[in-house]
Amino acid sequence: MGYRTLTNFRAVIFDLDGTLLDTLEDLADSMNSVLVRMGLPVHDLGSYRFFVGDGVEMLVRRALPVTHRDDATVARCVSAMREEYGRRWALKTRPYRGVPELLEEVEARGVKMAVLSNKPEDFAKMTVEKLLPRGRFELVLGERPGMPRKPDPAGALEVAGRLGIPPASFLYVGDTGTDMQTAVSAGMFPVGALWGFRPASELVTSGAKVLIHEPYELLRLL
């Protein structure tokens, strides 16, 4: 996928896990700890690349054996996962190389930035506050009651409405098919981040118009 001259973008929505932050090890360690306590098989790190991205409940369902996906077990494991992740979320999680510098430059260009995640909103905000420079994001939204998770476009459209910027003036940067579908449904320009959790084929199939290998490449679209 090549680049083209695009000069009308006034804002960027970033996904969090797998796009701004490498959260995979803390998520995997937390879920595996829950599985060990239940006497169930654990998974390698690579498997978690395909488990995460659609909220904690879906992560739990994917990690549990098929024979243990009844609603009661899932609910118990979701609660345990939230508790475990609450202790581990900042142990190994770090910004991807080049992300802090990208955010500095986007801000310097006067482009508004927001985060939209399927991570529970309290965790999303804590993670951004601790691990990413403060004051650069206009909004940090995550999973919360009354707001459907991505790929539903409601969160992305809420960001656009609260910033007073038309959806067509947004770049949407994410690393999963869920992110690309969200961008397409919201009428935003989908940019696939190849340093994240999912392969290029998933991003393209889900609607990515541009794929970028390194964070700084986003600047070519602004």
Contacts in CASP RR format, 6 or more apart in sequence:
PFRMAT RR
TARGET T0000
AUTHOR 0000-0000-0000
METHOD contacts of the structure
MODEL  1
MGYRTLTNFRAVIFDLDGTLLDTLEDLADSMNSVLVRMGLPVHDLGSYRF
FVGDGVEMLVRRALPVTHRDDATVARCVSAMREEYGRRWALKTRPYRGVP
ELLEEVEARGVKMAVLSNKPEDFAKMTVEKLLPRGRFELVLGERPGMPRK
PDPAGALEVAGRLGIPPASFLYVGDTGTDMQTAVSAGMFPVGALWGFRPA
SELVTSGAKVLIHEPYELLRLL
1 204 0 8 1.000
1 208 0 8 1.000
1 209 0 8 1.000
1 210 0 8 1.000
1 211 0 8 1.000
2 210 0 8 1.000
3 210 0 8 1.000
3 220 0 8 1.000
3 221 0 8 1.000
6 189 0 8 1.000
6 221 0 8 1.000
6 222 0 8 1.000
8 168 0 8 1.000
8 169 0 8 1.000
9 111 0 8 1.000
9 169 0 8 1.000
9 170 0 8 1.000
9 171 0 8 1.000
9 189 0 8 1.000
9 221 0 8 1.000
9 222 0 8 1.000
10 111 0 8 1.000
10 112 0 8 1.000
10 165 0 8 1.000
10 169 0 8 1.000
10 170 0 8 1.000
11 111 0 8 1.000
11 112 0 8 1.000
11 113 0 8 1.000
11 114 0 8 1.000
11 159 0 8 1.000
11 160 0 8 1.000
11 163 0 8 1.000
11 165 0 8 1.000
11 169 0 8 1.000
11 170 0 8 1.000
11 171 0 8 1.000
12 106 0 8 1.000
12 111 0 8 1.000
12 112 0 8 1.000
12 113 0 8 1.000
12 114 0 8 1.000
12 170 0 8 1.000
12 171 0 8 1.000
12 172 0 8 1.000
12 173 0 8 1.000
12 218 0 8 1.000
12 222 0 8 1.000
13 113 0 8 1.000
13 114 0 8 1.000
13 115 0 8 1.000
13 116 0 8 1.000
13 156 0 8 1.000
13 159 0 8 1.000
13 170 0 8 1.000
13 171 0 8 1.000
13 172 0 8 1.000
13 173 0 8 1.000
13 183 0 8 1.000
13 188 0 8 1.000
14 20 0 8 1.000
14 113 0 8 1.000
14 114 0 8 1.000
14 115 0 8 1.000
14 116 0 8 1.000
14 173 0 8 1.000
14 174 0 8 1.000
15 115 0 8 1.000
15 116 0 8 1.000
15 117 0 8 1.000
15 173 0 8 1.000
15 174 0 8 1.000
15 175 0 8 1.000
15 176 0 8 1.000
15 179 0 8 1.000
15 193 0 8 1.000
16 23 0 8 1.000
16 115 0 8 1.000
16 116 0 8 1.000
16 117 0 8 1.000
16 119 0 8 1.000
16 124 0 8 1.000
16 127 0 8 1.000
16 128 0 8 1.000
17 23 0 8 1.000
17 24 0 8 1.000
17 27 0 8 1.000
17 52 0 8 1.000
17 53 0 8 1.000
17 117 0 8 1.000
17 119 0 8 1.000
17 197 0 8 1.000
18 24 0 8 1.000
18 96 0 8 1.000
18 174 0 8 1.000
18 175 0 8 1.000
18 193 0 8 1.000
18 195 0 8 1.000
18 196 0 8 1.000
18 197 0 8 1.000
19 96 0 8 1.000
19 173 0 8 1.000
19 174 0 8 1.000
19 175 0 8 1.000
19 179 0 8 1.000
19 193 0 8 1.000
19 196 0 8 1.000
20 95 0 8 1.000
20 96 0 8 1.000
20 99 0 8 1.000
20 115 0 8 1.000
20 132 0 8 1.000
21 93 0 8 1.000
21 94 0 8 1.000
21 95 0 8 1.000
21 96 0 8 1.000
21 99 0 8 1.000
21 127 0 8 1.000
21 131 0 8 1.000
21 132 0 8 1.000
22 93 0 8 1.000
22 94 0 8 1.000
22 95 0 8 1.000
22 96 0 8 1.000
22 196 0 8 1.000
23 52 0 8 1.000
23 89 0 8 1.000
23 93 0 8 1.000
23 127 0 8 1.000
24 45 0 8 1.000
24 46 0 8 1.000
24 48 0 8 1.000
24 49 0 8 1.000
24 52 0 8 1.000
24 197 0 8 1.000
25 45 0 8 1.000
25 91 0 8 1.000
25 92 0 8 1.000
25 93 0 8 1.000
26 85 0 8 1.000
26 88 0 8 1.000
26 89 0 8 1.000
26 90 0 8 1.000
26 91 0 8 1.000
26 92 0 8 1.000
26 93 0 8 1.000
27 48 0 8 1.000
27 52 0 8 1.000
27 59 0 8 1.000
27 85 0 8 1.000
28 43 0 8 1.000
28 45 0 8 1.000
28 48 0 8 1.000
29 88 0 8 1.000
29 91 0 8 1.000
29 92 0 8 1.000
30 81 0 8 1.000
30 84 0 8 1.000
30 85 0 8 1.000
30 86 0 8 1.000
30 87 0 8 1.000
30 88 0 8 1.000
30 89 0 8 1.000
31 43 0 8 1.000
31 48 0 8 1.000
31 51 0 8 1.000
31 59 0 8 1.000
31 60 0 8 1.000
31 63 0 8 1.000
31 81 0 8 1.000
31 84 0 8 1.000
32 42 0 8 1.000
32 43 0 8 1.000
33 84 0 8 1.000
33 88 0 8 1.000
34 60 0 8 1.000
34 77 0 8 1.000
34 80 0 8 1.000
34 81 0 8 1.000
34 84 0 8 1.000
35 41 0 8 1.000
35 42 0 8 1.000
35 43 0 8 1.000
35 63 0 8 1.000
35 64 0 8 1.000
36 42 0 8 1.000
37 80 0 8 1.000
38 68 0 8 1.000
38 77 0 8 1.000
40 64 0 8 1.000
40 65 0 8 1.000
40 68 0 8 1.000
41 65 0 8 1.000
43 51 0 8 1.000
43 63 0 8 1.000
48 63 0 8 1.000
49 197 0 8 1.000
49 198 0 8 1.000
50 62 0 8 1.000
50 197 0 8 1.000
50 198 0 8 1.000
51 58 0 8 1.000
51 59 0 8 1.000
51 62 0 8 1.000
51 63 0 8 1.000
52 59 0 8 1.000
52 197 0 8 1.000
53 59 0 8 1.000
53 118 0 8 1.000
53 176 0 8 1.000
53 178 0 8 1.000
53 197 0 8 1.000
54 118 0 8 1.000
54 149 0 8 1.000
54 150 0 8 1.000
54 178 0 8 1.000
55 118 0 8 1.000
55 119 0 8 1.000
55 120 0 8 1.000
55 143 0 8 1.000
55 149 0 8 1.000
56 78 0 8 1.000
56 81 0 8 1.000
56 82 0 8 1.000
56 85 0 8 1.000
56 119 0 8 1.000
56 120 0 8 1.000
56 143 0 8 1.000
57 74 0 8 1.000
57 78 0 8 1.000
59 81 0 8 1.000
60 74 0 8 1.000
60 77 0 8 1.000
60 78 0 8 1.000
60 81 0 8 1.000
61 69 0 8 1.000
61 74 0 8 1.000
64 73 0 8 1.000
64 74 0 8 1.000
64 77 0 8 1.000
82 120 0 8 1.000
85 123 0 8 1.000
86 123 0 8 1.000
89 123 0 8 1.000
89 126 0 8 1.000
89 127 0 8 1.000
90 127 0 8 1.000
90 130 0 8 1.000
90 131 0 8 1.000
93 127 0 8 1.000
93 131 0 8 1.000
94 131 0 8 1.000
95 131 0 8 1.000
95 132 0 8 1.000
96 195 0 8 1.000
96 196 0 8 1.000
96 215 0 8 1.000
97 215 0 8 1.000
98 214 0 8 1.000
98 215 0 8 1.000
98 216 0 8 1.000
99 132 0 8 1.000
99 215 0 8 1.000
100 132 0 8 1.000
100 133 0 8 1.000
101 215 0 8 1.000
101 216 0 8 1.000
102 215 0 8 1.000
102 216 0 8 1.000
102 218 0 8 1.000
102 219 0 8 1.000
103 113 0 8 1.000
103 132 0 8 1.000
103 133 0 8 1.000
103 136 0 8 1.000
104 133 0 8 1.000
104 136 0 8 1.000
105 216 0 8 1.000
105 219 0 8 1.000
106 113 0 8 1.000
106 136 0 8 1.000
106 218 0 8 1.000
106 219 0 8 1.000
106 222 0 8 1.000
107 113 0 8 1.000
107 136 0 8 1.000
109 222 0 8 1.000
111 222 0 8 1.000
112 138 0 8 1.000
112 163 0 8 1.000
112 165 0 8 1.000
113 136 0 8 1.000
113 137 0 8 1.000
113 138 0 8 1.000
114 137 0 8 1.000
114 138 0 8 1.000
114 139 0 8 1.000
114 140 0 8 1.000
114 141 0 8 1.000
114 159 0 8 1.000
114 163 0 8 1.000
115 124 0 8 1.000
115 128 0 8 1.000
115 137 0 8 1.000
115 139 0 8 1.000
115 140 0 8 1.000
115 141 0 8 1.000
115 142 0 8 1.000
116 141 0 8 1.000
116 142 0 8 1.000
116 150 0 8 1.000
116 155 0 8 1.000
116 156 0 8 1.000
116 159 0 8 1.000
116 182 0 8 1.000
117 124 0 8 1.000
117 140 0 8 1.000
117 141 0 8 1.000
117 142 0 8 1.000
117 143 0 8 1.000
118 142 0 8 1.000
118 143 0 8 1.000
118 149 0 8 1.000
118 150 0 8 1.000
118 178 0 8 1.000
119 127 0 8 1.000
119 142 0 8 1.000
119 143 0 8 1.000
120 142 0 8 1.000
120 143 0 8 1.000
120 144 0 8 1.000
121 140 0 8 1.000
121 141 0 8 1.000
121 142 0 8 1.000
121 143 0 8 1.000
121 144 0 8 1.000
124 140 0 8 1.000
124 141 0 8 1.000
124 142 0 8 1.000
124 143 0 8 1.000
125 140 0 8 1.000
128 137 0 8 1.000
128 140 0 8 1.000
138 159 0 8 1.000
138 162 0 8 1.000
138 163 0 8 1.000
139 159 0 8 1.000
139 162 0 8 1.000
139 163 0 8 1.000
141 147 0 8 1.000
141 155 0 8 1.000
141 158 0 8 1.000
141 159 0 8 1.000
143 149 0 8 1.000
147 154 0 8 1.000
147 155 0 8 1.000
147 158 0 8 1.000
148 154 0 8 1.000
148 155 0 8 1.000
150 156 0 8 1.000
150 178 0 8 1.000
150 179 0 8 1.000
150 181 0 8 1.000
150 182 0 8 1.000
151 177 0 8 1.000
151 178 0 8 1.000
151 179 0 8 1.000
151 181 0 8 1.000
151 182 0 8 1.000
151 185 0 8 1.000
152 182 0 8 1.000
152 185 0 8 1.000
153 182 0 8 1.000
153 185 0 8 1.000
153 186 0 8 1.000
153 187 0 8 1.000
155 186 0 8 1.000
156 167 0 8 1.000
156 170 0 8 1.000
156 172 0 8 1.000
156 182 0 8 1.000
156 183 0 8 1.000
156 185 0 8 1.000
156 186 0 8 1.000
156 188 0 8 1.000
157 167 0 8 1.000
157 186 0 8 1.000
159 170 0 8 1.000
160 166 0 8 1.000
160 167 0 8 1.000
160 170 0 8 1.000
160 186 0 8 1.000
160 188 0 8 1.000
167 186 0 8 1.000
167 187 0 8 1.000
167 188 0 8 1.000
168 187 0 8 1.000
168 188 0 8 1.000
168 189 0 8 1.000
170 186 0 8 1.000
170 188 0 8 1.000
170 189 0 8 1.000
171 188 0 8 1.000
171 189 0 8 1.000
171 191 0 8 1.000
171 218 0 8 1.000
171 221 0 8 1.000
171 222 0 8 1.000
172 179 0 8 1.000
172 180 0 8 1.000
172 182 0 8 1.000
172 183 0 8 1.000
172 186 0 8 1.000
172 188 0 8 1.000
172 189 0 8 1.000
172 190 0 8 1.000
172 191 0 8 1.000
173 179 0 8 1.000
173 191 0 8 1.000
173 192 0 8 1.000
173 193 0 8 1.000
173 212 0 8 1.000
173 218 0 8 1.000
174 180 0 8 1.000
174 190 0 8 1.000
174 191 0 8 1.000
174 192 0 8 1.000
174 193 0 8 1.000
175 192 0 8 1.000
175 193 0 8 1.000
175 194 0 8 1.000
175 195 0 8 1.000
175 196 0 8 1.000
175 197 0 8 1.000
175 198 0 8 1.000
175 203 0 8 1.000
176 197 0 8 1.000
176 198 0 8 1.000
176 202 0 8 1.000
176 203 0 8 1.000
176 206 0 8 1.000
177 198 0 8 1.000
177 202 0 8 1.000
177 203 0 8 1.000
177 205 0 8 1.000
177 206 0 8 1.000
177 207 0 8 1.000
177 208 0 8 1.000
178 206 0 8 1.000
179 190 0 8 1.000
179 192 0 8 1.000
179 206 0 8 1.000
180 190 0 8 1.000
180 192 0 8 1.000
180 203 0 8 1.000
180 206 0 8 1.000
180 207 0 8 1.000
180 208 0 8 1.000
181 206 0 8 1.000
181 207 0 8 1.000
183 189 0 8 1.000
183 190 0 8 1.000
183 191 0 8 1.000
183 207 0 8 1.000
184 190 0 8 1.000
184 206 0 8 1.000
184 207 0 8 1.000
189 209 0 8 1.000
189 210 0 8 1.000
189 221 0 8 1.000
190 206 0 8 1.000
190 207 0 8 1.000
190 208 0 8 1.000
190 209 0 8 1.000
190 210 0 8 1.000
191 208 0 8 1.000
191 209 0 8 1.000
191 210 0 8 1.000
191 211 0 8 1.000
191 212 0 8 1.000
191 218 0 8 1.000
191 221 0 8 1.000
192 203 0 8 1.000
192 208 0 8 1.000
192 210 0 8 1.000
192 211 0 8 1.000
192 212 0 8 1.000
193 212 0 8 1.000
193 215 0 8 1.000
194 200 0 8 1.000
194 203 0 8 1.000
194 211 0 8 1.000
194 212 0 8 1.000
194 213 0 8 1.000
195 213 0 8 1.000
195 214 0 8 1.000
195 215 0 8 1.000
200 211 0 8 1.000
203 211 0 8 1.000
204 211 0 8 1.000
210 221 0 8 1.000
212 218 0 8 1.000
END
